[in-house]
Amino acid sequence: MSKQPGRRSTFVFGGARSGKSRFAEKLAMDSGLEKVYLATGAAFDTEMADRIKAHKVQRGNSWITIEEQLDIANLLSTECRKDRVVLVDCLTLWLSNLTFAEKDVAAECGNLCSVIGSLQGPCIFVSNEVGMGIVPENRLSRSFRDAQGRLNQDIAQACSQVVFVGAGLPLLLKPNPQMEITL
């Protein structure tokens, strides 16, 4: 099987409220394909329930919404088709869900990355950049930051396009049209 289908995968990442989700949603809308929103967040409290509701209203009825907190790799294998684009928002919440469900985080992340090359349609992954701030004070937070950093690196390698978003402005990191940096 050719790696060609996975060529249409895009990784969009940035800080909290950087505009990454808005950019990813516009990218999906501009594709002209049927749009599927794979939501990884869960409403564990009223504030999060209100956020989820507001996001659904903002997207409108032109999106199919699928909520899945853990098994996104298998879902992507069935939902990614040539006639639709799937937007996964977000990998950070997914990683939190895996952590609190006491799943094998490394295995689940590896499984997701291995699926990307065989997807039959375009997929956009959204994630947070959590490693640009201060070193967290506790072990769980440091462990999560490290796992998120590894996941972001692995997803960036697996995807054909990588976009960093800051202050609402996208910066294309991959493919990079600039010369290779050498010594």
Secondary structure, DSSP 8 states (H G I E B T S, - for coil): --SGGGGGEEEEEESTTSSHHHHHHHHHHHT-SEEEEEE----SSHHHHHHHHHHHHHH-TTEEEEE-SS-HHHHHHHH--TTEEEEEE-HHHHHHHHHHTT--HHHHHHHHHHHHTT-SS-EEEEEE--SSS---SSHHHHHHHHHHHHHHHHHHHHSSEEEEEETTEEEEEES--S-----
